[in-house]
Amino acid sequence: MGAEELRPPTPGLLSGGARSIFWSVDSSEDLCLSCGLCCDGTLYDFVMLEPGDDALRLQQLGLRVKVSRGRTPVTRFPQPCAALCQDRTCRIYRDRPRQCQEFECGVLKDAKAGQITYAAGLREVKKARRRADEVRRLLRELGDTDVHRALGERFHRTSERLEAGGVAEAVKAKYADLTQAVHHLKLLVGEKFYLRSQAKE
């Protein structure tokens, strides 16, 4: 999971306590509310603000808006999104940033276009959420419990820590399991959730 950022024209859920995933869906709204992967730190590490987004207002609403350092500063907020509720709704839906308004993942686009059924889309969502939860479980067992950071960032921090050496063989084996779990998650989201242009990046 790289340091993904949501880029134009495109924008995972914290596990535990959220309502059960829908058993059936028949609309794009149902599919989104069964998912949340674009908001919970699974698909993206950051979301960039667009011209017209009110950064101050979004900060007042609770988003952790920051300006990145570099030659070309970028205004963005980290994932998981602070506005994401346990039931996968958005606390600031009416005031959400432009990218969040316009983004549709590959699964949603395919379902809306009739290329797959909403039931098939739900199956992909369930599969991705299971894989993301497996990554979270392994990260937790390896000592990373910071659920307020995106999966990609957590994985890279854990990798740097463990690859520095001095770890037990059992930890090395679990780290290998984590690396494999992240690989499987990336394959799935790359094929099904990212738009084609993003999957190539």
C-alpha positions as CSV (number, residue, x, y, z in Angstrom):
1,M,0.0,0.0,0.0
2,G,1.9,3.1,-1.2
3,A,1.4,6.6,-0.1
4,E,-1.7,6.9,-2.2
5,E,-3.4,10.3,-2.7
6,L,-6.8,10.9,-4.2
7,R,-6.2,12.8,-7.4
8,P,-8.6,14.4,-9.9
9,P,-10.9,13.3,-11.3
10,T,-11.2,10.7,-8.5
11,P,-11.4,10.9,-3.9
12,G,-10.9,2.1,4.6
13,L,-13.7,1.9,7.8
14,L,-12.4,1.4,11.2
15,S,-13.1,-2.1,12.1
16,G,-15.2,-2.9,15.2
17,G,-18.5,-1.4,16.2
18,A,-19.7,-0.7,12.7
19,R,-23.0,-2.1,11.7
20,S,-23.0,-5.4,9.8
21,I,-22.4,-5.2,6.1
22,F,-25.5,-5.3,4.0
23,W,-26.7,-8.8,3.0
24,S,-28.1,-7.3,-0.2
25,V,-27.9,-4.1,-2.1
26,D,-30.0,-2.7,-5.0
27,S,-28.7,0.9,-5.4
28,S,-25.4,2.8,-5.5
29,E,-26.2,4.3,-2.1
30,D,-26.5,0.9,-0.6
31,L,-23.3,-0.3,-2.2
32,C,-21.3,2.7,-0.9
33,L,-22.8,2.4,2.6
34,S,-21.7,-1.3,2.7
35,C,-18.2,-0.3,1.8
36,G,-16.4,2.9,2.9
37,L,-13.0,1.8,1.6
38,C,-12.4,5.2,0.0
39,C,-12.8,6.9,3.3
40,D,-11.3,4.5,5.9
41,G,-7.6,4.4,4.9
42,T,-7.7,1.3,2.8
43,L,-7.6,2.8,-0.7
44,Y,-6.0,6.1,0.0
45,D,-3.6,7.7,2.5
46,F,-4.7,11.3,1.7
47,V,-7.3,13.3,-0.1
48,M,-6.3,16.5,-1.8
49,L,-8.5,19.6,-1.7
50,E,-9.6,21.2,-4.9
51,P,-10.0,24.9,-5.8
52,G,-13.3,26.0,-4.3
53,D,-13.0,23.7,-1.2
54,D,-13.1,25.8,2.0
55,A,-10.1,24.4,3.9
56,L,-10.9,26.6,7.0
57,R,-14.5,25.4,7.1
58,L,-13.4,21.8,6.7
59,Q,-11.0,22.2,9.6
60,Q,-13.8,23.7,11.7
61,L,-15.9,20.6,10.8
62,G,-13.2,18.3,12.2
63,L,-11.1,17.4,9.2
64,R,-7.3,17.3,9.8
65,V,-6.5,19.6,6.9
66,K,-2.8,20.3,6.4
67,V,-0.5,21.7,3.8
68,S,2.3,19.3,2.7
69,R,5.9,20.4,2.5
70,G,7.7,20.5,-0.8
71,R,8.3,22.6,-3.9
72,T,4.6,22.5,-4.7
73,P,2.6,22.5,-1.4
74,V,-0.6,20.5,-1.5
75,T,-3.6,21.0,0.8
76,R,-4.9,17.7,1.9
77,F,-6.4,15.7,4.8
78,P,-5.3,12.2,5.9
79,Q,-7.3,9.0,5.9
80,P,-9.1,7.5,7.7
81,C,-11.4,10.5,7.4
82,A,-12.3,12.1,10.7
83,A,-15.9,12.5,9.3
84,L,-16.4,8.8,8.7
85,C,-19.0,7.5,11.1
86,Q,-19.3,3.9,12.5
87,D,-22.3,3.2,10.2
88,R,-20.2,4.3,7.2
89,T,-22.1,7.5,6.7
90,C,-20.4,10.9,6.3
91,R,-20.8,13.3,9.2
92,I,-20.2,16.3,6.9
93,Y,-21.9,14.9,3.8
94,R,-23.4,18.3,2.7
95,D,-20.1,20.0,3.1
96,R,-17.8,17.3,1.9
97,P,-14.9,18.2,-0.4
98,R,-15.3,18.2,-4.1
99,Q,-13.2,15.0,-4.6
100,C,-15.5,13.2,-2.2
101,Q,-18.5,14.4,-4.1
102,E,-17.2,13.3,-7.5
103,F,-15.4,10.1,-6.7
104,E,-16.7,6.7,-7.8
105,C,-14.6,3.6,-7.5
106,G,-14.3,1.0,-10.2
107,V,-16.8,-1.4,-8.6
108,L,-19.5,1.4,-8.3
109,K,-18.9,2.6,-11.9
110,D,-19.3,-1.0,-13.2
111,A,-22.5,-1.5,-11.2
112,K,-24.0,1.8,-12.3
113,A,-23.2,1.0,-15.9
114,G,-24.9,-2.4,-15.6
115,Q,-21.6,-4.3,-16.3
116,I,-22.1,-6.1,-12.9
117,T,-25.0,-6.4,-10.6
118,Y,-25.1,-4.6,-7.3
119,A,-25.0,-8.1,-5.7
120,A,-21.7,-8.8,-7.5
121,G,-20.4,-5.4,-6.4
122,L,-21.3,-6.3,-2.8
123,R,-19.3,-9.5,-3.1
124,E,-16.2,-7.6,-4.1
125,V,-16.7,-5.2,-1.2
126,K,-17.0,-8.0,1.2
127,K,-13.8,-9.6,-0.2
128,A,-11.9,-6.4,0.0
129,R,-13.0,-5.6,3.6
130,R,-12.0,-9.1,4.7
131,R,-8.6,-8.6,3.2
132,A,-8.2,-5.2,4.8
133,D,-9.3,-6.5,8.2
134,E,-6.7,-9.3,7.9
135,V,-4.0,-6.6,7.3
136,R,-5.3,-4.7,10.3
137,R,-5.2,-7.8,12.5
138,L,-1.6,-8.6,11.5
139,L,-0.5,-5.0,12.0
140,R,-2.1,-5.0,15.5
141,E,-0.3,-8.3,16.4
142,L,3.0,-6.8,15.2
143,G,2.5,-3.8,17.5
144,D,0.9,-1.2,15.3
145,T,-2.4,-0.1,16.9
146,D,-2.6,3.3,15.4
147,V,-6.1,3.0,13.8
148,H,-6.0,6.7,12.9
149,R,-3.5,6.2,10.2
150,A,-4.0,4.7,6.7
151,L,-3.1,1.1,6.1
152,G,-0.4,2.0,3.7
153,E,1.3,4.3,6.1
154,R,1.0,1.7,8.9
155,F,2.4,-1.0,6.8
156,H,5.5,1.1,5.7
157,R,6.2,2.1,9.3
158,T,6.0,-1.5,10.5
159,S,8.2,-2.6,7.6
160,E,10.9,0.0,8.5
161,R,10.8,-1.0,12.1
162,L,11.0,-4.8,11.6
163,E,13.5,-4.6,8.7
164,A,15.9,-2.8,11.0
165,G,16.7,-6.1,12.5
166,G,16.8,-7.7,15.9
167,V,13.4,-9.4,15.8
168,A,12.5,-12.9,16.7
169,E,11.8,-15.6,14.2
170,A,8.1,-15.8,15.1
171,V,7.9,-12.0,14.4
172,K,9.6,-12.5,11.1
173,A,7.1,-15.2,10.1
174,K,4.2,-12.9,11.1
175,Y,5.7,-10.1,9.1
176,A,5.9,-12.4,6.1
177,D,2.2,-13.1,6.6
178,L,1.5,-9.3,6.7
179,T,3.5,-8.7,3.5
180,Q,1.5,-11.4,1.7
181,A,-1.8,-10.0,3.0
182,V,-1.0,-6.5,1.8
183,H,0.0,-7.9,-1.6
184,H,-3.3,-9.8,-1.9
185,L,-5.2,-6.6,-0.9
186,K,-3.3,-4.5,-3.4
187,L,-4.0,-6.9,-6.2
188,L,-7.8,-6.9,-5.5
189,V,-8.2,-3.1,-5.1
190,G,-6.0,-2.5,-8.1
191,E,-8.1,-4.7,-10.2
192,K,-11.6,-3.9,-8.9
193,F,-11.6,-0.5,-7.1
194,Y,-9.0,1.8,-8.5
195,L,-9.9,3.4,-11.8
196,R,-7.8,2.1,-14.7
197,S,-5.6,5.3,-14.8
198,Q,-4.9,4.9,-11.1
199,A,-4.1,1.2,-11.2
200,K,-1.2,2.0,-13.6
201,E,0.3,4.6,-11.3
